[in-house]
Amino acid sequence: SVLAKYENQINVFSEFLEDLPDTDEPVWVLGECYNVKTEKTELLSDVHSRLWFTYRKKFSPIGGTGPSSDTGWGCMLRCGQMILAQALVCSQLGRAWRWRAEGGQPEEYHRILHCFLDRKDSCYSVHQMAQMGVGEGKSVGEWYGPNTVAQVLKKLALFDDWNSLAVYVSMDNTVVIEDIKAVSPGKQREQIAAQTLWPLLLVIPLRLGINHINPVYIQALKECFKMPQSCGVLGGKPNLAYYFIGFVGEELIYLDPHTTQSAVESEAGSGVDDQSYHCLRSPRRMKITNLDPSVALGFFCKSEDDFDSWCYLVQQVRVIHSSHMSMQREVTLL
């Protein structure tokens, strides 16, 4: 089909930057720093451990009568799944956790994976996301932007009984500190105790230019990947979504959802064959200057102290990259 041919062309185009560069420059992945020459194994283990969600086919039709594949339209939904899964991994397993191909993963890992399986009863399935998107004005099968997918994740998190993760989506480049500290974002509980505010996935939709990324934002964007709270960035090129997890030099490192795999069946009470949920190639890269200006930054804060630390780091980035910064009540990004 024309679509399949188009998908293959995308993949062929991406292959050119497959191998990691032989460089002395540090490689940053979600707040961790690596030297390619001396820590290549550790770097690849980190990248391969991230949950990788791609197009799938042959799942039960969305809404009973809708599509049974998300090829061609679900890439931003898959990237949204990846940023949320990263927050859940940090929350349940910790940033230092690593996946092993031979199995023996902790129970929490399998529970996280189950949340994203391609079936209507999984909390963060493509089924749930597509149907929740209808409330955001998107018909099933329509392409999403970073902001829409963030709003969908925020709503779905309210129905997740296992994870106490709250999702906060900022508006107008601004994180209002009082909003986050005053009440658990969206999690209206009978008794709001301090611990119910955290952990938190903070998603900040931004526009970093008009038609292309404005070079003045590039260094600040890089700084975001260095923060220990970094949970990646949703973005890409027009109608092509990628999940960005780091950078080296002037290139961004990303996970690419544009591979169609068959949906994975899970037997009741058993684990999932999880090999297809980890991208075991060398990580893909693209020049930062090719980035579409519409992005959403993700940060995971496990506690109030962690959030306070993040606010401080954002202030430092602002001080470095611009002279006007007011931060009594709010954090204004970039």
N, C-alpha and C positions, 0 to 999 in steps of 0.2 A: 504494500500500500504506500501511498505518498507519505503518510505520516511516519510509517516505519522507516522509510528511506531518509526522511528528514531527521529522525532520531539518530540513525546511524551516522549521518553526516556530523551531527553534534558530537557524538562520541569520538569519531575520527579526528575532528578538530581538537578535541581535548587531549588526545594521546600525545601531542607534541611536547607537552610539559610534564610528562609522566615521572621521569626520574628526578630525584631530589638534586638540587644544584650542589656542586662541589664548591662550597663557599665557607669563608671564615665568619660570615655574618650570622648572628644568632637566629634561630628559628623559634618563633613564639606560637604555642598552641594552648588556647584557653587558659592563659595565666601561667603556663609553664615554659621555661626557656631551655632550649637544647642547642648543642653544638653538633652539626651534621657529621663532622669528621670523627668525633669521639663518642657520640651518643646516638648513632643512627638507629641501633636496635631499640633503644628506649623510646626514641621519637616515634618510630613506626608502631611500636606496641601501644603507645598512647593513642595514635590516630586510629589504629585498627580496633581499639576498644570502644570507640564511640559507636553508639547505635546508628545504623545506616538504614534509612527508610527510602524505598524507591517506588516507582510505579509497580503495580501488581495487576495481574489479570486472573480471571476465573474465580473471583470471589462472589459471594451471594449478592444479587442486585441491590443497589442502594435504594432504600425505601420500598423494596419489594419489586418494583418495576423499572428502576433506573439502571444506570450503567453497571456492568460487572467488571470493569477495568477503569483505572484513572489515567491511563496513558494519554498524554497530550494535554491534560488539563490539571492534574493533581500535584504538580511539582512543588508549588508553594505550600500546599497542605502537608506534603511529605517533609519539607524543610521545617515547617511549624512543629511537626511531630518530633523532629530531631532536636530542636532547641528545647522543647519541653522534656524530652527523654533525658537530655543532658542534665537538666535541673533535677530530675527525679533520681538520676544516678548519683549526683553530688549529695542529694538529701539522704538517700537510703544506703549508699555504698561508700560515698566519699570520693573526692577528686582523684585520690591516689589509686583507686581500684583499677585493675587491669583484667581484660577478658582473656581466657585461654581457649584455644581452638579445641583442645582435647576434652573440654567439658569441666564438670565439677564446679559450676558457678553457684554462688549463694542463692538461697531461696528468694531473696529480695530482687535479684536480677531477673529471675523468671517471672515474678509478679509484675515487674515494670514492663517486660516484653509483652506480657498478656494484655496490658492496657492498650497496646497499639496494634493488635492483630486485626486483620481485615474482616471483621464481622460486626454485626450491628450491636452486639451486647458488650463490646470492648469500649472502655470509657473514652479513649482518644483515637478510635479507629477512623479511617477515612470516611466511613459511613456516618459516624456521629458528627464529624467536622463538616461534611458536605451538607448535612441536614440542619445543623446549627447555623451554617452560613446563609441559609434561606432567610433567617431573621435579620441578617446583615445586608439583605438585598441581593444576594447572589443565588442564582438558580443552580441546581445540581449539575455539575459538568462545566461550570463557568470558572474562568481563571481568577485566582485571588491575588491581591497585592499584600505586602507585608503587614499593613495596618489591619486589614480585614482578618487575616489569619490570627493576628494577636488578639483581636476582640473575641474570636471564636474560642481560642484557648482559655481566655479569661472566663467565659461562660461555662465551658465544659469542666473546668477545675472545680466549680461549685458542686458538681455531681459526683466527684471522686471521694468515696468514703474512706478509702485506704490511705491515700496521701493527704497530708494536711497542707499541701503546697498552695499558697495563695498566689494569684497572678495579678499584677498591677500593670496596666498599660497607660503610659504617660500621654498627655496631650500637649501639643504646641511646644515640643522640645523641652518641656518642663516637668520635673519631678517635684511635687509639693510634699515636703517632708512631713508636714502635719497630717496630710491625707493618709500617709503610710503608717504613721505612729499612732494616730488617733483611733483608727479602727482597722481591724483586719480587712484588707481590700476584698470586698465582695463576700467574705465568709461571715455572714451574719449569724452568730451563734447565740444561744441563750445567755451564756455568760462569756463575756469577752475578757479573757485573762491574757496576761502579757504573752504567754507562750503561743497563743493561737495566731499571733501576727506572723509568725515565722515558721518554717522557711518561706522565702519569697522569691518568685521569679519576676524580675522587673523587665518589662519590654518597652523600649523607647523608639517609636517610629520617628524617623527623621528624613528630611530631604536635603541632600548635601550638594545642591546645585540645581540647575534648570534642566538641561538636556544631558549633561555629563557631570561627573563628580568634579566639584570645584577643588583645585589643588590645595587651597588653603586648609581644607579639612583632612587631608591625607594623614598628616602626622598625628592629629588627635584621634583619628580612627585607629591607627596602629597602637596608640597608647591604650585604647580600650581592650585590645587583645592581651595586653601585658597585665591587666588587673587580675588579682587572684579570683575575683568574683565573675570574671568573663564567662559567659555562657554561649558565646558565638553571635553571629550576625545573620539575619535573613536578608537576602537581596539577590543580585544577579545581573542579568541583562534583560531588555524588554521581553516579557513573556517567557523567560528562562530563569527559574529560581534555583539558587544554590544556597547551601548552608556553609557559611564561612567560619572556620575554626581557628585561623591564625594567619601569620604572614612570615615571609622571609624577604628581606630587601624590599623591592618595589612590587612584590607579588603577594596576592592573597592565596591562602590554602583553603580548599573547600571540599565538602562532600557533595556529590552530584546525584540527584534522584532520578536522572533520565536514563534508567535501565529498567526494562520491564521484566519482572520475575513472576512466576506463578505464586498465587496466594498459598500460604502455609497453613495446613490444617493442624489444629491442636487437639489431641485426645484429652478427654476429661481426666483430670488428675495427673497427667503426665507433663513432662517438659515439652518445649518446642524445639524443633530442629532449627537452631539459631544461626547456622553458618551463613545464610543469605542475609543476615541482618548486620553483618560486619564487612566493610569494604577492605579487602586484603591487598589491594594494589598500592603502589606508591601514591601518596596524596596528590591530587590535582591542584594546579595553580593557574592563576590568571593575573594579568597586570592590573594593579589597582586603578589605573586610569581608565580601564574598560568597564568599571563598575557603573551600573545604573544608579542615579543619585537617590532613588527611593529605597531606603533600607529600614531595618528595625534592629536595634542593638539589644542584646539580652544579657542580663546579669543575675546571678544567683546569690542571695544573701541568706545565710543559714541562721542568723540571729541579729538582734538589734545592733550589737557591737560590730558585726560584719557590715551591716548597712552604714553605720557611722563611719567606718573605715573607708567604705566605697565613696561616700560623700566627700571625704577628705581627699581621696585620690582624684576625683573629678575636679575638685577645686584646683589641685596642683596642675592638672592638664589645662584648665582654663587660664591659670596664671601664666603658664608657659606660652600659650597660644593666643591669648588676647589679654588686654589690660582691663577690660570692664567685666567685673564679676561681683554680683551681689549674692550672698548666700546666707541670709538670716533664716529665711523660711523655705527656700527652694533651691534646687539645683538646676541650672540651665545648661544643657549640654551643647557643646560645639557652637 
